[in-house]
Amino acid sequence: MAPAQDRPASAKASAGNQSQDRQPESAGRISARATGVVSIAVMCSRVLGLIREQVFAGLFGAGKNLDAFLMAFRVPNLLRDLFAEGALSTAFITTFSKKIATEGDASAWRLGNKVATLTAIFMSAVTLVGIIFAPQIIYLMTGFGGWSPEKTAITVLLTRIMWPFILLVSLAALVMGMLNAKNVFGAPAMASSYFNLGSIIGGVALGWWLDPHFGTRSLIGLAIGTLFGGLWQLLAQFPSLHHVGYRYGVDLRWRDPGVHTVLTLMGPAVIAASAVQVNVLVNSGFAARVTDASGHVIDGPVTWLNIAFRLMQLPIGVFGVAVGTVTLPLVSRTAALGDMAGFRSALAHALRLVTLLTIPAAIGLIMLAEPIIAMLYQHGRFTFDATRQTAAALQFYAIGLAAYSAIKVLAPAFYAIDRRYLPMIVSVFSIGLNFALNWFFMFKVRLGHRGLALSTSLVALTNFVLLYIFMRRHSGRLETAQLLRTLLKVFAAGAVLAFICWLAVQFFFAPMPLSLWEEALELLMTIAVGAVAFFGVAYLLGVDEVRDVVDLVTRRFVRRNQPSA
């Protein structure tokens, strides 16, 4: 079916198209407004994700049931990162954005139909294969059968129930790519909030219906709720997609240059993303074999690491993913039009912005890890010991937070300049490094699950440095001197933030039991004072990105308060 609204094929006209969320005002800088829209939407999703984890942790505690559910969900979730929000999203947005810039909307919509049809058929086949081979997959993920037969059996069942999630979320990612390429960022960014809502509402309701005491049977309800959330995430984006003019029609004509380009880009991207997923699987295998002092495998490490990583995903999503989401269509268009100066400027600006936003978040997570975990999770069956263990993992994860977020911006840019093999090479290298660091920190240094978190951070830092060096070599200068100056200023402001957090831990957080609202108030006050101090110092030190935001807010405030003519 042809799209209802076709626009001129001129590159300049297409580059100038604007819709619900406008792109940058200049080619060299990403849009602060679009970034803000995505950040708010992603924050809503991440907060709901935290609530989801809180609810599940409170109902099941950090034990074998929650370990089984999280391990089962990890399989389709890994494929989501690999295909949907990884290789497919990057390859499709890059190609689709270039298509709009050079050939216009009609050609881009035809490409969308072909890729959507191919994705639906391929992911359906992947789902079927996953359901059949679930026992073998779980055997590998649990360190070659490190779990008991009972725990393994329920994990296999939950895995089979949740496999169709990858089909739903792959189609949702494709829709998100179309909307982002058309400069619509808010609706697709909010869609993942519906996944979390569906998982909480549907999962808990079905779980209670199956077992009011939330024993092992209720895990089946949580698994079905995950599918409900994935379907909601997909359907929630359809109105916006219809609004920008897209009409889906089955198209099996895959012998098309655009489809070939997407698949060509996906090849290295899949290998690069699969390397990351191999690292996650390796970490899961190590976590499943964490032992106590007497050498017995213990329950809990999978849950501790999952909750800690979920908390780290909050700033990664709000800042790293948000900036990367807005940056990718821009750098793809500038590269397609041959504007390498605009490409470098936009990428450098995005990296500085990510640095500014994630370093204070990392400092806050390191300094306030235990109070944060206690407030969010230490309820129901989630014990004080689980809080301490999870907080320790979070502190080590946070070391690599800035690097992890910067990779979200930097890695996709290689596909825009047709250097798609470089992220793949770096990611494959990380597999060996990750395994070696895991083995060293767990068995030589005896850090247990904390060593796995530290290994993840060190791998992220190494990956970022390598990618940055490669990008400078292939695209030219990336305003490195300005980035280093920004880093120095950010760390100076971060020292003030760290001191405020230290004072709060020493004198503000009382050792006596507090109510949830008292804990929340103390944390919010600390975070608010720390944030004001950090950004105030950064502004006084002349960090350009802070001044840009202040100028933007000031202009909007003045404009709104000016009397109408």
C-alpha positions as CSV (number, residue, x, y, z in Angstrom):
1,M,0.0,0.0,0.0
2,A,1.4,3.3,-1.0
3,P,1.9,6.1,1.6
4,A,-0.8,8.7,1.7
5,Q,1.5,11.7,1.8
6,D,4.5,11.9,-0.4
7,R,6.9,14.9,-0.3
8,P,9.4,16.2,-2.8
9,A,12.6,14.1,-3.2
10,S,14.9,17.1,-2.9
11,A,17.7,16.5,-0.4
12,K,17.4,20.0,0.9
13,A,13.7,19.9,1.2
14,S,13.8,16.6,3.0
15,A,16.5,17.7,5.3
16,G,14.4,20.7,6.3
17,N,11.2,18.8,7.0
18,Q,10.0,19.2,10.5
19,S,7.3,17.5,12.5
20,Q,6.3,17.1,16.1
21,D,9.8,17.4,17.6
22,R,12.1,19.6,15.6
23,Q,15.6,18.7,14.7
24,P,18.6,20.9,15.4
25,E,18.6,24.5,14.4
26,S,22.1,24.1,13.0
27,A,23.8,21.2,11.5
28,G,26.6,21.3,14.0
29,R,24.6,20.9,17.2
30,I,22.0,18.5,18.3
31,S,18.6,19.9,19.3
32,A,18.4,20.6,23.1
33,R,14.6,20.5,22.8
34,A,14.5,17.1,21.1
35,T,17.0,15.8,23.5
36,G,14.9,17.1,26.4
37,V,11.8,15.5,25.0
38,V,13.5,12.1,24.7
39,S,15.2,12.4,28.1
40,I,11.8,13.1,29.8
41,A,10.2,10.2,28.0
42,V,13.0,7.8,28.7
43,M,13.1,8.9,32.3
44,C,9.4,8.0,32.6
45,S,10.2,4.6,31.1
46,R,13.2,4.0,33.4
47,V,11.3,5.1,36.5
48,L,8.5,2.7,35.6
49,G,11.2,0.0,35.0
50,L,12.5,0.7,38.5
51,I,9.0,0.4,39.9
52,R,8.6,-2.9,38.0
53,E,11.8,-4.2,39.6
54,Q,10.7,-2.9,43.0
55,V,7.4,-4.7,42.8
56,F,8.9,-8.0,41.7
57,A,11.7,-7.8,44.3
58,G,9.2,-7.1,47.0
59,L,7.0,-10.0,46.0
60,F,9.7,-12.6,45.5
61,G,12.9,-11.3,47.2
62,A,16.4,-11.9,45.9
63,G,16.1,-15.7,45.7
64,K,15.7,-18.6,43.3
65,N,12.2,-17.5,42.0
66,L,13.3,-14.1,40.9
67,D,16.7,-15.4,39.7
68,A,14.7,-17.8,37.4
69,F,12.4,-15.1,36.0
70,L,15.3,-12.7,35.3
71,M,17.4,-15.4,33.7
72,A,14.5,-16.4,31.5
73,F,13.8,-12.8,30.5
74,R,17.4,-12.2,29.8
75,V,17.3,-14.5,26.7
76,P,14.7,-12.5,24.7
77,N,16.0,-9.3,26.2
78,L,19.4,-10.0,24.9
79,L,18.0,-10.5,21.4
80,R,16.1,-7.2,21.8
81,D,19.5,-5.5,22.4
82,L,21.1,-7.5,19.6
83,F,18.5,-7.2,16.8
84,A,15.7,-4.8,17.7
85,E,17.4,-1.9,19.6
86,G,20.9,-2.7,18.4
87,A,21.7,-3.9,14.8
88,L,18.3,-3.4,13.2
89,S,17.6,0.0,14.8
90,T,21.1,1.4,13.9
91,A,21.1,0.0,10.3
92,F,17.5,0.9,9.5
93,I,17.6,4.5,10.9
94,T,20.9,5.2,9.1
95,T,19.6,3.9,5.8
96,F,16.0,5.3,6.2
97,S,17.4,8.8,7.1
98,K,19.7,8.8,4.1
99,K,16.7,7.7,1.9
100,I,14.6,10.7,3.1
101,A,17.6,13.1,2.5
102,T,18.4,11.9,-1.0
103,E,15.2,10.4,-2.5
104,G,12.3,11.7,-0.4
105,D,9.5,10.2,1.6
106,A,7.9,7.9,-0.9
107,S,11.0,5.9,-1.5
108,A,11.6,5.7,2.3
109,W,8.1,4.4,3.0
110,R,8.6,1.7,0.4
111,L,11.8,0.6,2.1
112,G,9.9,0.6,5.4
113,N,7.3,-1.8,4.1
114,K,10.0,-4.2,2.7
115,V,12.0,-4.2,6.0
116,A,8.9,-4.5,8.2
117,T,7.7,-7.6,6.3
118,L,11.2,-9.2,6.4
119,T,11.5,-8.5,10.1
120,A,8.1,-10.0,10.9
121,I,8.9,-13.2,9.0
122,F,12.5,-13.6,10.3
123,M,11.7,-12.9,13.9
124,S,8.8,-15.3,13.9
125,A,11.3,-18.0,12.8
126,V,13.7,-16.9,15.5
127,T,10.9,-17.2,18.1
128,L,10.0,-20.7,17.0
129,V,13.6,-21.8,17.2
130,G,14.0,-20.3,20.6
131,I,11.0,-22.1,22.0
132,I,12.3,-25.4,20.7
133,F,15.8,-25.0,22.0
134,A,15.1,-23.3,25.3
135,P,16.5,-26.1,27.5
136,Q,19.9,-26.0,25.7
137,I,20.0,-22.2,25.9
138,I,19.3,-22.1,29.7
139,Y,21.9,-24.9,30.2
140,L,24.5,-22.6,28.6
141,M,23.4,-19.5,30.4
142,T,23.5,-21.1,33.9
143,G,27.2,-22.0,33.6
144,F,26.6,-25.4,31.9
145,G,23.9,-26.6,34.3
146,G,25.0,-24.9,37.5
147,W,21.4,-24.6,38.8
148,S,19.3,-27.3,40.4
149,P,16.9,-29.3,38.1
150,E,13.8,-27.6,39.7
151,K,15.2,-24.1,39.2
152,T,16.3,-24.9,35.7
153,A,12.9,-26.4,34.7
154,I,10.9,-23.3,35.7
155,T,13.5,-21.1,34.0
156,V,13.0,-23.1,30.7
157,L,9.2,-22.8,31.0
158,L,9.3,-19.0,31.5
159,T,11.8,-18.6,28.6
160,R,9.4,-20.4,26.2
161,I,6.5,-18.2,27.3
162,M,8.5,-15.0,26.8
163,W,10.2,-15.8,23.5
164,P,7.5,-14.0,21.3
165,F,8.6,-10.8,23.1
166,I,11.5,-10.5,20.6
167,L,9.1,-10.4,17.6
168,L,7.0,-7.6,19.2
169,V,9.9,-5.5,20.3
170,S,11.6,-5.8,16.9
171,L,8.6,-4.4,15.1
172,A,8.4,-1.7,17.8
173,A,12.0,-0.7,17.2
174,L,11.4,-0.5,13.5
175,V,8.4,1.8,14.0
176,M,10.6,3.9,16.4
177,G,13.3,4.2,13.7
178,M,10.7,5.5,11.1
179,L,9.4,8.1,13.6
180,N,12.9,9.2,14.7
181,A,13.9,9.7,11.0
182,K,10.9,11.9,10.6
183,N,12.0,13.9,13.6
184,V,9.3,12.5,15.9
185,F,11.0,11.5,19.2
186,G,8.5,11.8,22.0
187,A,6.0,9.1,21.1
188,P,8.5,6.3,20.4
189,A,10.5,7.2,23.5
190,M,7.4,7.0,25.6
191,A,6.4,3.6,24.1
192,S,8.7,1.6,26.4
193,S,6.8,3.1,29.3
194,Y,3.8,1.1,28.1
195,F,5.9,-2.0,28.2
196,N,6.7,-1.5,31.8
197,L,3.1,-0.6,32.6
198,G,1.8,-3.7,30.9
199,S,4.4,-5.9,32.6
200,I,3.4,-4.5,36.0
201,I,-0.3,-4.4,35.7
202,G,-0.8,-7.6,33.6
203,G,2.0,-9.6,35.2
204,V,1.1,-8.9,38.8
205,A,-2.7,-9.4,38.2
206,L,-2.1,-12.7,36.4
207,G,0.5,-13.8,39.0
208,W,-2.0,-13.1,41.8
209,W,-4.7,-15.0,40.0
210,L,-2.4,-18.0,39.6
211,D,-1.0,-17.9,43.1
212,P,-2.2,-15.3,45.7
213,H,0.9,-16.1,47.8
214,F,3.2,-15.3,44.8
215,G,5.0,-18.6,44.8
216,T,6.6,-20.3,41.8
217,R,3.3,-20.6,39.8
218,S,2.8,-16.8,39.8
219,L,6.0,-16.5,37.7
220,I,4.0,-17.7,34.7
221,G,1.7,-14.6,35.2
222,L,4.7,-12.3,35.1
223,A,5.9,-14.0,31.9
224,I,2.6,-13.5,30.2
225,G,2.5,-9.9,31.4
226,T,5.8,-9.3,29.6
227,L,4.2,-10.2,26.3
228,F,1.3,-7.9,27.1
229,G,3.7,-5.1,27.7
230,G,5.6,-5.8,24.5
231,L,2.3,-5.7,22.4
232,W,1.3,-2.4,24.1
233,Q,4.8,-0.9,23.3
234,L,4.2,-1.7,19.6
235,L,0.6,-0.5,19.3
236,A,1.2,2.7,21.2
237,Q,3.3,4.1,18.3
238,F,0.8,3.4,15.5
239,P,-1.1,6.7,15.8
240,S,2.1,8.8,15.4
241,L,3.2,6.6,12.5
242,H,-0.1,7.1,10.8
243,H,0.1,10.8,11.4
244,V,3.5,11.2,9.6
245,G,2.0,9.4,6.5
246,Y,3.0,5.8,6.7
247,R,0.7,3.1,5.5
248,Y,1.8,-0.5,5.8
249,G,1.5,-3.0,3.0
250,V,3.0,-6.5,2.8
251,D,6.1,-6.3,0.4
252,L,8.1,-9.4,-0.3
253,R,10.3,-7.8,-3.0
254,W,13.5,-7.9,-1.0
255,R,15.8,-7.6,-3.9
256,D,16.1,-3.9,-3.4
257,P,19.2,-1.7,-2.9
258,G,17.8,-0.2,0.3
259,V,17.1,-3.6,1.9
260,H,20.5,-4.7,0.7
261,T,22.1,-1.7,2.5
262,V,20.2,-2.4,5.7
263,L,21.3,-6.1,5.7
264,T,24.8,-5.1,4.8
265,L,25.0,-2.7,7.7
266,M,23.3,-5.2,10.0
267,G,25.9,-7.9,9.4
268,P,28.8,-6.1,11.3
269,A,26.3,-4.6,13.7
270,V,24.9,-8.0,14.6
271,I,28.5,-9.3,15.2
272,A,29.3,-6.2,17.2
273,A,26.1,-6.4,19.3
274,S,26.4,-10.2,19.6
275,A,29.9,-9.6,21.2
276,V,28.2,-7.5,23.8
277,Q,25.5,-10.1,24.4
278,V,28.2,-12.8,24.6
279,N,29.7,-10.7,27.4
280,V,26.3,-10.6,29.2
281,L,26.0,-14.4,28.8
282,V,29.5,-14.9,30.2
283,N,28.7,-12.7,33.1
284,S,25.4,-14.6,33.7
285,G,27.4,-17.9,33.7
286,F,29.9,-16.5,36.2
287,A,27.1,-15.0,38.4
288,A,25.3,-18.4,38.4
289,R,28.4,-19.9,40.0
290,V,29.2,-17.4,42.7
291,T,29.8,-19.4,45.9
292,D,29.9,-18.7,49.6
293,A,32.9,-19.2,52.0
294,S,32.2,-22.9,52.1
295,G,32.2,-23.3,48.3
296,H,28.4,-23.7,47.9
297,V,26.6,-21.9,45.0
298,I,24.4,-19.2,46.4
299,D,21.1,-17.7,45.3
300,G,20.9,-14.0,44.7
301,P,23.9,-12.8,42.5
302,V,21.9,-12.8,39.3
303,T,19.2,-10.6,41.0
304,W,21.8,-8.3,42.7
305,L,23.6,-7.6,39.4
306,N,20.3,-7.2,37.5
307,I,18.9,-4.6,39.9
308,A,22.2,-2.7,40.0
309,F,22.5,-2.7,36.2
310,R,18.8,-1.6,36.0
311,L,19.7,1.4,38.2
312,M,22.7,2.3,36.0
313,Q,20.4,2.0,33.0
314,L,18.4,5.0,34.3
315,P,21.1,7.6,33.6
316,I,22.3,5.7,30.5
317,G,18.8,5.8,29.1
318,V,17.9,9.4,30.2
319,F,21.2,10.8,28.9
320,G,23.2,8.4,26.7
321,V,20.3,6.8,24.8
322,A,18.4,10.2,24.6
323,V,21.4,12.0,23.1
324,G,22.2,9.1,20.8
325,T,18.6,8.9,19.6
326,V,18.6,12.5,18.5
327,T,22.2,12.4,17.1
328,L,22.0,9.4,14.8
329,P,19.5,10.8,12.3
330,L,21.4,14.1,12.2
331,V,24.8,12.6,11.6
332,S,23.3,10.2,9.0
333,R,21.9,13.0,7.0
334,T,25.0,15.2,7.3
335,A,27.2,12.3,6.1
336,A,24.8,11.5,3.3
337,L,24.9,15.1,2.1
338,G,28.8,15.1,2.3
339,D,28.8,17.7,5.2
340,M,31.7,16.1,7.2
341,A,32.2,19.4,9.1
342,G,28.6,19.2,10.4
343,F,29.0,15.5,11.1
344,R,32.1,16.1,13.3
345,S,30.7,19.1,15.1
346,A,27.4,17.3,15.9
347,L,29.2,14.2,17.2
348,A,31.7,16.2,19.3
349,H,28.9,18.3,20.8
350,A,26.9,15.1,21.6
351,L,29.9,13.5,23.4
352,R,30.5,16.6,25.5
353,L,26.8,16.7,26.4
354,V,26.9,13.1,27.5
355,T,30.0,13.6,29.5
356,L,28.4,16.6,31.3
357,L,25.3,14.6,32.2
358,T,26.6,11.2,33.1
359,I,29.7,11.9,35.2
360,P,27.6,13.6,38.0
361,A,25.2,10.7,37.8
362,A,28.0,8.2,38.2
363,I,29.4,10.1,41.2
364,G,25.9,10.2,42.8
365,L,25.4,6.4,42.3
366,I,28.8,5.6,43.8
367,M,28.4,7.8,46.9
368,L,24.7,7.1,47.5
369,A,24.4,3.5,46.3
370,E,23.3,2.0,49.6
371,P,20.7,4.6,50.6
372,I,19.2,4.5,47.0
373,I,18.9,0.7,47.0
374,A,17.5,0.7,50.6
375,M,14.8,3.2,49.7
376,L,13.8,1.6,46.4
377,Y,14.1,-2.1,47.2
378,Q,14.4,-3.0,50.9
379,H,10.8,-3.9,51.4
380,G,8.9,-7.2,51.6
381,R,11.3,-10.1,51.0
382,F,14.2,-8.0,49.9
383,T,16.6,-8.0,52.9
384,F,19.3,-5.7,54.3
385,D,22.0,-8.1,53.1
386,A,20.5,-8.0,49.6
387,T,20.7,-4.2,49.8
388,R,24.4,-4.3,50.7
389,Q,25.3,-6.8,48.0
390,T,23.3,-4.9,45.3
391,A,24.8,-1.5,46.3
392,A,28.3,-2.9,46.0
393,A,27.6,-4.1,42.5
394,L,26.1,-0.7,41.6
395,Q,29.2,1.2,42.8
396,F,31.4,-0.9,40.5
397,Y,29.0,-0.6,37.6
398,A,28.9,3.2,37.9
399,I,32.6,3.5,37.2
400,G,31.9,2.8,33.6
401,L,28.7,4.8,33.3
402,A,30.0,7.7,31.3
403,A,31.9,5.4,28.9
404,Y,28.9,3.2,28.5
405,S,26.7,6.2,27.6
406,A,29.2,7.7,25.2
407,I,29.4,4.4,23.3
408,K,25.6,4.8,22.7
409,V,26.4,8.0,20.8
410,L,29.7,7.1,19.2
411,A,29.3,3.5,17.9
412,P,26.2,4.2,15.6
413,A,28.1,7.1,14.0
414,F,30.5,4.7,12.3
415,Y,27.6,3.3,10.2
416,A,26.8,6.8,8.9
417,I,30.4,7.1,7.5
418,D,30.5,3.5,6.2
419,R,33.0,2.3,8.8
420,R,30.7,-0.4,10.1
421,Y,33.5,-3.0,10.7
422,L,35.3,-0.9,13.4
423,P,32.7,-1.3,16.2
424,M,32.5,-5.0,15.3
425,I,36.3,-5.4,15.8
426,V,36.3,-3.5,19.1
427,S,33.3,-5.5,20.4
428,V,34.9,-8.9,19.4
429,F,38.1,-7.8,21.2
430,S,36.0,-7.1,24.3
431,I,34.8,-10.7,24.6
432,G,38.3,-12.0,25.4
433,L,39.0,-9.0,27.7
434,N,35.7,-9.4,29.5
435,F,36.2,-13.2,30.1
436,A,39.8,-12.6,31.4
437,L,38.7,-9.8,33.7
438,N,35.8,-11.8,35.1
439,W,38.0,-14.8,35.8
440,F,40.7,-12.6,37.4
441,F,38.3,-10.6,39.7
442,M,36.2,-13.6,40.7
443,F,38.8,-16.3,41.3
444,K,42.1,-14.4,41.9
445,V,40.9,-11.2,43.6
446,R,37.8,-12.9,45.1
447,L,35.5,-10.0,44.5
448,G,32.5,-12.3,43.7
449,H,29.7,-10.6,41.8
450,R,31.3,-7.2,42.4
451,G,34.2,-8.3,40.2
452,L,31.7,-8.9,37.4
453,A,30.4,-5.4,37.7
454,L,33.9,-4.0,37.7
455,S,34.8,-6.0,34.7
456,T,31.8,-4.6,32.8
457,S,32.9,-1.0,33.6
458,L,36.6,-1.6,32.5
459,V,35.4,-3.2,29.3
460,A,33.2,-0.2,28.6
461,L,36.0,2.3,29.2
462,T,38.4,0.3,26.9
463,N,35.7,0.2,24.2
464,F,35.1,3.9,24.3
465,V,38.8,4.8,24.1
466,L,39.3,2.5,21.1
467,L,36.2,3.8,19.3
468,Y,37.2,7.4,19.9
469,I,40.7,6.8,18.5
470,F,39.2,5.1,15.4
471,M,36.7,7.9,14.8
472,R,39.3,10.6,15.0
473,R,41.4,8.7,12.5
474,H,38.6,8.3,10.0
475,S,36.6,11.5,10.3
476,G,39.3,14.0,11.3
477,R,39.4,16.2,14.4
478,L,36.6,15.7,17.0
479,E,37.3,18.9,19.0
480,T,39.4,16.7,21.4
481,A,41.0,19.7,23.2
482,Q,37.5,21.1,24.0
483,L,36.4,17.7,25.2
484,L,39.3,17.5,27.6
485,R,38.7,21.0,28.9
486,T,35.1,20.0,29.5
487,L,36.2,16.9,31.3
488,L,38.5,18.8,33.6
489,K,35.7,21.3,34.4
490,V,33.2,18.5,34.9
491,F,35.5,16.7,37.3
492,A,36.1,19.9,39.3
493,A,32.4,20.4,39.6
494,G,32.1,16.7,40.4
495,A,34.4,17.0,43.4
496,V,32.0,19.5,44.9
497,L,29.1,17.1,44.3
498,A,31.1,14.2,45.8
499,F,31.8,16.3,48.9
500,I,28.1,17.1,49.4
501,C,27.2,13.4,49.0
502,W,29.8,12.4,51.5
503,L,28.5,14.9,54.0
504,A,25.0,13.6,53.5
505,V,26.1,10.0,54.1
506,Q,28.1,10.9,57.2
507,F,25.6,13.3,58.9
508,F,22.3,13.3,57.1
509,F,21.2,9.7,56.6
510,A,20.3,8.5,60.1
511,P,21.2,5.0,61.2
512,M,17.8,4.5,62.8
513,P,14.9,3.0,60.8
514,L,13.1,5.6,58.7
515,S,9.8,5.5,56.9
516,L,9.8,5.3,53.1
517,W,8.8,8.9,52.8
518,E,11.6,10.1,55.2
519,E,14.2,8.1,53.2
520,A,12.8,9.5,49.9
521,L,12.9,13.1,51.3
522,E,16.5,12.8,52.5
523,L,17.6,11.4,49.1
524,L,15.7,14.0,47.1
525,M,17.2,16.9,49.2
526,T,20.7,15.5,48.8
527,I,20.3,15.0,45.0
528,A,18.7,18.4,44.6
529,V,21.5,20.3,46.5
530,G,24.2,18.3,44.8
531,A,22.7,18.9,41.3
532,V,22.4,22.7,41.9
533,A,26.0,22.8,43.3
534,F,27.4,20.7,40.4
535,F,25.7,22.6,37.5
536,G,26.3,25.9,39.3
537,V,30.0,25.3,39.5
538,A,30.0,24.0,35.9
539,Y,28.3,27.2,34.8
540,L,30.8,29.4,36.6
541,L,33.6,27.4,35.1
542,G,32.3,28.1,31.6
543,V,31.0,24.7,30.4
544,D,29.4,25.6,27.1
545,E,26.7,22.9,27.3
546,V,25.4,24.2,30.6
547,R,25.3,27.8,29.3
548,D,23.4,26.6,26.2
549,V,20.7,25.1,28.4
550,V,20.5,28.2,30.6
551,D,20.3,30.4,27.5
552,L,17.6,28.2,26.0
553,V,15.5,28.4,29.2
554,T,16.1,32.1,29.6
555,R,15.0,32.8,26.0
556,R,11.8,30.8,26.4
557,F,11.0,32.5,29.7
558,V,11.5,36.0,28.2
559,R,9.5,35.1,25.1
560,R,6.6,33.9,27.1
561,N,6.6,36.9,29.4
562,Q,6.8,39.5,26.5
563,P,3.5,41.3,26.0
564,S,1.8,40.4,22.7
565,A,1.7,43.0,20.0
